[in-house]
């Protein structure tokens, strides 16, 4: 005899919305038929809904004990997965600490490099200031560093090189 969602919800002691949520979770092949806007649940549909909700049709003591064992196994699995997640979190925290230490070291090295660069710039400025000489004295000193030129060396007095194309004339 077909049932409605309300009848099944009253039988199982849950709300109609909960039954509709369970129907939405059912695979397409197990979804009950609709007549208009209402679901009509046959015996197979009721069984599928009860199975998905975890209700068993027979209420024997052996099924309850197996449910308890299954629940205990699920409980142990959940505890194991939580322990595994805790270990992963510890490892990630250690990696984060190492990364933070490396970042701190990198920042310290960058600061040291910047300070050294500033020191080198200051030394270069000092060296340039020592090598720079005022213009008045600079011409005399610069010429003294070079080879001495004869005083009568003017561009007119120096012989001009002859060009090769003028030899033919």
C-alpha positions in Angstrom: 0.0 0.0 0.0 1.6 3.4 -1.0 2.5 5.9 1.7 2.9 9.6 1.7 5.9 11.5 3.0 3.8 12.6 6.0 2.9 9.0 6.9 6.5 7.8 6.7 7.7 10.8 8.7 5.2 10.1 11.5 6.1 6.4 11.4 9.8 7.1 11.8 9.4 10.0 14.1 11.1 12.6 11.9 10.0 15.7 10.0 8.7 15.8 6.5 11.7 18.0 5.5 14.1 15.3 6.7 12.4 12.7 4.6 12.6 15.1 1.6 16.3 15.6 2.3 16.8 11.8 2.3 14.9 11.5 -1.0 17.1 14.2 -2.5 20.2 12.1 -1.5 18.9 8.9 -3.1 20.3 7.9 -6.5 18.1 8.6 -9.6 17.2 4.9 -9.9 16.0 4.7 -6.3 14.0 8.0 -6.3 10.3 7.4 -5.7 7.7 8.4 -8.2 5.7 11.6 -8.1 2.0 12.0 -8.7 1.5 15.6 -9.3 3.4 17.4 -6.6 3.4 14.5 -4.1 5.7 11.5 -3.7 4.0 8.2 -3.6 6.2 5.8 -1.7 5.9 2.0 -2.3 7.4 -0.6 -0.1 10.8 -0.5 -2.0 10.9 3.3 -1.7 10.3 3.1 2.1 13.0 0.5 2.4 15.5 2.6 0.5 14.7 5.7 2.6 15.0 3.7 5.9 18.3 2.2 4.7 19.7 5.6 3.9 18.6 6.9 7.3 20.1 3.9 9.1 16.8 2.4 10.3 16.5 -1.4 10.1 13.3 -3.2 9.4 13.8 -5.9 12.0 14.5 -4.8 15.5 16.2 -7.9 16.8 18.9 -7.7 19.5 21.6 -9.0 17.1 21.1 -6.1 14.7 21.4 -3.6 17.6 24.6 -5.2 18.7 26.0 -5.1 15.2 25.0 -1.5 14.9 26.9 -0.8 18.1 29.9 -2.6 16.8 29.7 -0.6 13.5 29.3 2.6 15.5 32.3 1.7 17.6 34.4 0.9 14.5 33.3 4.2 13.0 34.2 5.9 16.3 37.7 4.3 16.3 38.1 5.4 12.6 37.2 8.9 13.5 39.6 9.0 16.4 42.4 7.6 14.2 41.7 10.2 11.5 41.8 13.0 14.2 45.1 11.7 15.5 46.5 11.7 11.9 45.2 15.3 11.4 46.9 16.3 14.6 50.2 14.9 13.4 49.8 16.8 10.1 49.1 20.0 12.0 52.2 19.5 14.1 54.3 19.0 11.0 52.8 22.0 9.3 53.5 24.1 12.4 57.1 23.0 12.4 57.4 23.9 8.7 55.9 27.2 9.4 58.4 27.9 12.1 61.3 26.9 9.8 59.9 29.2 7.1 59.6 32.0 9.5 63.2 31.5 10.6 64.4 31.5 7.0 62.4 34.7 6.3 64.0 36.4 9.4 67.5 35.4 8.3 66.8 36.7 4.8 65.6 40.0 6.1 68.7 40.3 8.4 71.0 39.5 5.5 69.2 42.1 3.3 69.6 44.7 6.1 73.3 43.8 6.4 73.7 44.1 2.6 72.1 47.5 2.6 74.3 48.7 5.5 77.4 47.5 3.7 76.3 49.1 0.5 75.8 52.4 2.3 79.3 52.1 3.8 80.8 51.3 0.4 79.1 54.3 -1.1 80.4 56.5 1.7 84.0 55.1 1.1 83.7 55.8 -2.6 82.6 59.4 -2.0 85.6 59.8 0.4 87.9 58.4 -2.2 86.5 60.6 -4.9 86.9 63.6 -2.7 90.5 62.8 -2.1 91.3 62.3 -5.8 89.4 65.4 -6.8 91.5 68.5 -6.9 90.4 72.1 -7.3 90.6 73.4 -11.0 93.2 76.1 -10.4 95.8 73.6 -9.1 94.4 70.8 -11.1 95.7 71.9 -14.5 99.3 72.1 -13.2 99.1 68.8 -11.4 97.4 67.0 -14.2 100.0 68.1 -16.7 102.8 67.2 -14.3 101.4 63.6 -14.2 101.5 63.4 -18.0 104.6 63.4 -20.0 106.2 66.9 -20.2 105.3 68.6 -23.4 107.6 71.1 -25.0 106.5 74.7 -24.3 106.6 75.7 -27.9 104.2 72.9 -29.0 101.4 74.6 -30.7 99.3 73.1 -33.4 100.9 75.3 -36.1 104.4 74.4 -35.2 103.8 70.6 -35.3 104.3 69.1 -38.8 101.2 68.1 -40.5 101.1 64.5 -41.8 100.8 64.2 -45.5 97.9 62.4 -47.0 98.6 59.5 -49.3 96.4 60.8 -52.1 98.4 64.0 -52.4 101.6 62.1 -53.3 100.4 61.6 -56.8 100.2 65.3 -57.5 
